[in-house]
């Protein structure tokens, strides 16, 4: 049976995006530093070419990607990523949680679904026994945790303090117990894996 895994990168002070996030600046002004681990070092939105993860970052990323059978993402992340150029970047089915499922693009690259529980259910069916990855934004991860559909949660802590922006657990009022499964550290991030106790 597929596990539902949620993962998100946060700053040390708990922000998943700096102020001014949106299309073309998905992590906000200066928020690129949160994803240095993804691109192998510092990068900017304006960069034409970006690097790839290396060392422990690459090991963690490769392990997660090898287990993914489907992805669930929020509409805000989809918009901020400029629809990923209308091309699915994961080579597995991608389900976008939205209040406007009728706006699903004709490309067939993404399925628009109303509600996180319905999206996770469809993703689990499509994953063919592999994991379902719930990615950002923070709102979708909060909804999935509140709905009790997340089996494991990875918090990726970037060694930066943003001082403002969007917080991971802002407005989250459910109490959850987590069991730490392990932690890894690299130059650009600390990965902390938890099992979510339901």
C-alpha positions as YAML, in Angstrom:
chain: A
units: angstrom
residues:
- id: 1
  name: UNK
  ca: [0.00, 0.00, 0.00]
- id: 2
  name: UNK
  ca: [1.24, 3.48, -0.87]
- id: 3
  name: UNK
  ca: [2.58, 5.70, 1.89]
- id: 4
  name: UNK
  ca: [1.74, 9.38, 1.79]
- id: 5
  name: UNK
  ca: [4.87, 11.43, 2.34]
- id: 6
  name: UNK
  ca: [4.86, 15.20, 2.83]
- id: 7
  name: UNK
  ca: [8.03, 17.23, 2.62]
- id: 8
  name: UNK
  ca: [8.77, 20.91, 2.68]
- id: 9
  name: UNK
  ca: [11.76, 23.19, 3.12]
- id: 10
  name: UNK
  ca: [11.71, 25.82, 5.85]
- id: 11
  name: UNK
  ca: [14.08, 28.42, 7.22]
- id: 12
  name: UNK
  ca: [15.39, 28.10, 10.77]
- id: 13
  name: UNK
  ca: [12.77, 30.65, 11.84]
- id: 14
  name: UNK
  ca: [9.94, 28.62, 10.27]
- id: 15
  name: UNK
  ca: [9.27, 30.37, 6.95]
- id: 16
  name: UNK
  ca: [8.67, 28.36, 3.77]
- id: 17
  name: UNK
  ca: [8.77, 31.48, 1.59]
- id: 18
  name: UNK
  ca: [10.15, 34.99, 1.97]
- id: 19
  name: UNK
  ca: [7.89, 38.03, 1.45]
- id: 20
  name: UNK
  ca: [6.79, 38.72, -2.13]
- id: 21
  name: UNK
  ca: [6.34, 35.14, -3.30]
- id: 22
  name: UNK
  ca: [4.34, 34.47, -6.44]
- id: 23
  name: UNK
  ca: [4.74, 33.57, -10.11]
- id: 24
  name: UNK
  ca: [8.39, 33.78, -11.10]
- id: 25
  name: UNK
  ca: [9.40, 34.21, -7.44]
- id: 26
  name: UNK
  ca: [7.87, 31.16, -5.83]
- id: 27
  name: UNK
  ca: [10.07, 31.39, -2.73]
- id: 28
  name: UNK
  ca: [9.77, 35.18, -2.39]
- id: 29
  name: UNK
  ca: [12.42, 37.88, -2.49]
- id: 30
  name: UNK
  ca: [15.66, 36.26, -1.33]
- id: 31
  name: UNK
  ca: [13.89, 32.98, -0.67]
- id: 32
  name: UNK
  ca: [16.02, 31.18, -3.23]
- id: 33
  name: UNK
  ca: [18.40, 30.37, -0.35]
- id: 34
  name: UNK
  ca: [15.83, 27.87, 0.94]
- id: 35
  name: UNK
  ca: [16.46, 25.67, -2.09]
- id: 36
  name: UNK
  ca: [20.25, 25.87, -2.38]
- id: 37
  name: UNK
  ca: [20.19, 22.17, -1.46]
- id: 38
  name: UNK
  ca: [18.10, 21.39, -4.57]
- id: 39
  name: UNK
  ca: [20.40, 23.25, -6.97]
- id: 40
  name: UNK
  ca: [23.79, 22.40, -5.50]
- id: 41
  name: UNK
  ca: [24.47, 25.91, -4.19]
- id: 42
  name: UNK
  ca: [23.39, 29.52, -4.50]
- id: 43
  name: UNK
  ca: [21.15, 30.38, -7.45]
- id: 44
  name: UNK
  ca: [18.83, 33.19, -8.54]
- id: 45
  name: UNK
  ca: [15.46, 33.24, -10.25]
- id: 46
  name: UNK
  ca: [17.10, 34.98, -13.19]
- id: 47
  name: UNK
  ca: [19.65, 32.18, -13.75]
- id: 48
  name: UNK
  ca: [19.17, 30.36, -17.04]
- id: 49
  name: UNK
  ca: [20.97, 27.26, -15.82]
- id: 50
  name: UNK
  ca: [20.79, 25.81, -12.35]
- id: 51
  name: UNK
  ca: [22.85, 23.11, -10.75]
- id: 52
  name: UNK
  ca: [21.75, 19.84, -9.21]
- id: 53
  name: UNK
  ca: [21.89, 18.49, -5.68]
- id: 54
  name: UNK
  ca: [25.12, 16.83, -4.62]
- id: 55
  name: UNK
  ca: [26.39, 14.83, -1.66]
- id: 56
  name: UNK
  ca: [23.80, 14.10, 1.04]
- id: 57
  name: UNK
  ca: [21.30, 16.38, -0.74]
- id: 58
  name: UNK
  ca: [21.49, 14.22, -3.87]
- id: 59
  name: UNK
  ca: [21.28, 10.99, -1.87]
- id: 60
  name: UNK
  ca: [18.13, 12.09, -0.03]
- id: 61
  name: UNK
  ca: [16.55, 13.44, -3.22]
- id: 62
  name: UNK
  ca: [17.30, 10.29, -5.24]
- id: 63
  name: UNK
  ca: [15.89, 8.03, -2.52]
- id: 64
  name: UNK
  ca: [12.65, 10.01, -2.34]
- id: 65
  name: UNK
  ca: [12.21, 10.28, -6.11]
- id: 66
  name: UNK
  ca: [12.81, 6.53, -6.57]
- id: 67
  name: UNK
  ca: [9.84, 5.78, -4.28]
- id: 68
  name: UNK
  ca: [7.36, 8.29, -5.77]
- id: 69
  name: UNK
  ca: [4.44, 6.99, -7.81]
- id: 70
  name: UNK
  ca: [2.36, 10.20, -7.82]
- id: 71
  name: UNK
  ca: [2.58, 13.82, -6.64]
- id: 72
  name: UNK
  ca: [0.01, 16.08, -4.99]
- id: 73
  name: UNK
  ca: [0.66, 19.82, -5.13]
- id: 74
  name: UNK
  ca: [-1.22, 22.99, -4.33]
- id: 75
  name: UNK
  ca: [-2.56, 25.39, -6.91]
- id: 76
  name: UNK
  ca: [-0.45, 28.24, -5.51]
- id: 77
  name: UNK
  ca: [2.73, 26.21, -6.03]
- id: 78
  name: UNK
  ca: [1.58, 25.31, -9.54]
- id: 79
  name: UNK
  ca: [0.98, 28.99, -10.33]
- id: 80
  name: UNK
  ca: [4.22, 30.16, -8.67]
- id: 81
  name: UNK
  ca: [6.15, 27.61, -10.76]
- id: 82
  name: UNK
  ca: [4.47, 29.04, -13.87]
- id: 83
  name: UNK
  ca: [2.75, 25.70, -14.45]
- id: 84
  name: UNK
  ca: [6.21, 24.14, -14.81]
- id: 85
  name: UNK
  ca: [6.14, 25.31, -18.42]
- id: 86
  name: UNK
  ca: [2.99, 23.20, -19.00]
- id: 87
  name: UNK
  ca: [5.15, 20.05, -18.67]
- id: 88
  name: UNK
  ca: [5.04, 17.54, -15.85]
- id: 89
  name: UNK
  ca: [8.54, 17.61, -14.29]
- id: 90
  name: UNK
  ca: [8.20, 14.28, -12.40]
- id: 91
  name: UNK
  ca: [7.28, 11.60, -14.95]
- id: 92
  name: UNK
  ca: [4.54, 10.37, -12.60]
- id: 93
  name: UNK
  ca: [0.90, 11.53, -12.34]
- id: 94
  name: UNK
  ca: [0.54, 14.98, -10.74]
- id: 95
  name: UNK
  ca: [-2.64, 16.08, -8.98]
- id: 96
  name: UNK
  ca: [-3.17, 19.80, -8.33]
- id: 97
  name: UNK
  ca: [-5.50, 20.69, -5.44]
- id: 98
  name: UNK
  ca: [-7.70, 23.60, -6.48]
- id: 99
  name: UNK
  ca: [-11.08, 25.21, -5.87]
- id: 100
  name: UNK
  ca: [-11.43, 25.48, -9.67]
- id: 101
  name: UNK
  ca: [-10.98, 21.95, -11.07]
- id: 102
  name: UNK
  ca: [-12.80, 22.97, -14.24]
- id: 103
  name: UNK
  ca: [-9.71, 25.01, -15.20]
- id: 104
  name: UNK
  ca: [-7.64, 21.86, -15.75]
- id: 105
  name: UNK
  ca: [-5.31, 22.39, -18.72]
- id: 106
  name: UNK
  ca: [-5.93, 20.40, -21.90]
- id: 107
  name: UNK
  ca: [-2.33, 19.16, -22.00]
- id: 108
  name: UNK
  ca: [-3.11, 16.10, -19.88]
- id: 109
  name: UNK
  ca: [0.06, 16.79, -17.88]
- id: 110
  name: UNK
  ca: [-1.79, 17.66, -14.66]
- id: 111
  name: UNK
  ca: [-5.10, 16.59, -13.07]
- id: 112
  name: UNK
  ca: [-6.97, 19.30, -11.15]
- id: 113
  name: UNK
  ca: [-8.82, 17.97, -8.10]
- id: 114
  name: UNK
  ca: [-11.12, 19.67, -5.60]
- id: 115
  name: UNK
  ca: [-9.88, 18.95, -2.07]
- id: 116
  name: UNK
  ca: [-6.70, 17.46, -0.67]
- id: 117
  name: UNK
  ca: [-8.31, 14.20, 0.49]
- id: 118
  name: UNK
  ca: [-9.72, 13.51, -2.97]
- id: 119
  name: UNK
  ca: [-6.35, 14.38, -4.56]
- id: 120
  name: UNK
  ca: [-4.47, 12.02, -2.22]
- id: 121
  name: UNK
  ca: [-6.99, 9.25, -2.88]
- id: 122
  name: UNK
  ca: [-6.64, 9.62, -6.65]
- id: 123
  name: UNK
  ca: [-2.86, 9.85, -6.34]
- id: 124
  name: UNK
  ca: [-2.73, 6.65, -4.25]
- id: 125
  name: UNK
  ca: [-4.68, 4.81, -6.95]
- id: 126
  name: UNK
  ca: [-2.37, 6.14, -9.67]
- id: 127
  name: UNK
  ca: [0.82, 5.44, -7.67]
- id: 128
  name: UNK
  ca: [0.51, 1.68, -8.21]
- id: 129
  name: UNK
  ca: [1.80, 0.84, -4.72]
- id: 130
  name: UNK
  ca: [4.56, 3.46, -4.68]
- id: 131
  name: UNK
  ca: [4.60, 6.53, -2.40]
- id: 132
  name: UNK
  ca: [2.46, 9.61, -2.87]
- id: 133
  name: UNK
  ca: [4.50, 12.79, -2.41]
- id: 134
  name: UNK
  ca: [2.57, 15.78, -1.03]
- id: 135
  name: UNK
  ca: [4.60, 18.88, -1.80]
- id: 136
  name: UNK
  ca: [3.94, 22.54, -1.18]
- id: 137
  name: UNK
  ca: [2.75, 24.88, -0.55]
- id: 138
  name: UNK
  ca: [2.43, 24.95, 3.15]
- id: 139
  name: UNK
  ca: [-1.37, 25.23, 2.95]
- id: 140
  name: UNK
  ca: [-1.69, 21.89, 1.17]
- id: 141
  name: UNK
  ca: [0.64, 20.19, 3.64]
- id: 142
  name: UNK
  ca: [-1.32, 21.68, 6.56]
- id: 143
  name: UNK
  ca: [-4.58, 20.45, 4.99]
- id: 144
  name: UNK
  ca: [-3.18, 16.96, 4.43]
- id: 145
  name: UNK
  ca: [-1.88, 16.77, 8.00]
- id: 146
  name: UNK
  ca: [-5.18, 18.06, 9.41]
- id: 147
  name: UNK
  ca: [-7.09, 15.48, 7.34]
- id: 148
  name: UNK
  ca: [-4.93, 12.70, 8.78]
- id: 149
  name: UNK
  ca: [-3.78, 11.41, 5.36]
- id: 150
  name: UNK
  ca: [0.00, 11.89, 5.85]
- id: 151
  name: UNK
  ca: [2.06, 8.89, 6.98]
- id: 152
  name: UNK
  ca: [5.48, 10.56, 7.03]
- id: 153
  name: UNK
  ca: [6.64, 14.17, 7.16]
- id: 154
  name: UNK
  ca: [10.07, 15.48, 6.21]
- id: 155
  name: UNK
  ca: [11.05, 18.94, 7.37]
- id: 156
  name: UNK
  ca: [14.05, 20.22, 5.42]
- id: 157
  name: UNK
  ca: [15.66, 23.04, 7.38]
- id: 158
  name: UNK
  ca: [17.79, 25.45, 5.37]
- id: 159
  name: UNK
  ca: [20.47, 27.30, 7.37]
- id: 160
  name: UNK
  ca: [18.94, 30.74, 6.83]
- id: 161
  name: UNK
  ca: [16.78, 33.14, 8.81]
- id: 162
  name: UNK
  ca: [14.28, 34.93, 6.56]
- id: 163
  name: UNK
  ca: [12.65, 37.12, 9.22]
- id: 164
  name: UNK
  ca: [9.29, 37.17, 7.42]
- id: 165
  name: UNK
  ca: [7.11, 35.57, 4.76]
- id: 166
  name: UNK
  ca: [4.89, 32.51, 4.95]
- id: 167
  name: UNK
  ca: [5.19, 30.18, 7.93]
- id: 168
  name: UNK
  ca: [4.84, 26.43, 7.64]
- id: 169
  name: UNK
  ca: [2.40, 25.89, 10.50]
- id: 170
  name: UNK
  ca: [0.70, 29.28, 10.66]
- id: 171
  name: UNK
  ca: [-2.95, 28.77, 11.60]
- id: 172
  name: UNK
  ca: [-2.52, 25.02, 12.12]
- id: 173
  name: UNK
  ca: [-4.51, 24.11, 15.22]
- id: 174
  name: UNK
  ca: [-4.42, 20.30, 15.29]
- id: 175
  name: UNK
  ca: [-2.11, 18.58, 17.75]
- id: 176
  name: UNK
  ca: [0.09, 15.88, 16.22]
- id: 177
  name: UNK
  ca: [2.62, 13.49, 17.68]
- id: 178
  name: UNK
  ca: [5.62, 12.68, 15.51]
- id: 179
  name: UNK
  ca: [8.10, 9.84, 15.79]
- id: 180
  name: UNK
  ca: [11.55, 10.74, 14.49]
- id: 181
  name: UNK
  ca: [12.75, 8.25, 11.88]
- id: 182
  name: UNK
  ca: [16.10, 9.82, 11.18]
- id: 183
  name: UNK
  ca: [18.05, 12.91, 10.25]
- id: 184
  name: UNK
  ca: [20.71, 13.83, 7.71]
- id: 185
  name: UNK
  ca: [22.77, 16.92, 7.34]
- id: 186
  name: UNK
  ca: [24.50, 18.57, 4.42]
- id: 187
  name: UNK
  ca: [26.12, 21.91, 3.84]
- id: 188
  name: UNK
  ca: [22.82, 23.36, 2.64]
- id: 189
  name: UNK
  ca: [20.14, 21.61, 4.72]
- id: 190
  name: UNK
  ca: [19.17, 19.32, 7.57]
- id: 191
  name: UNK
  ca: [16.60, 16.65, 6.67]
- id: 192
  name: UNK
  ca: [14.45, 15.42, 9.55]
- id: 193
  name: UNK
  ca: [12.11, 12.53, 8.78]
- id: 194
  name: UNK
  ca: [9.10, 11.81, 10.99]
- id: 195
  name: UNK
  ca: [6.35, 9.23, 11.10]
- id: 196
  name: UNK
  ca: [3.03, 10.94, 11.81]
- id: 197
  name: UNK
  ca: [1.17, 9.21, 14.64]
- id: 198
  name: UNK
  ca: [-2.54, 9.23, 13.87]
...
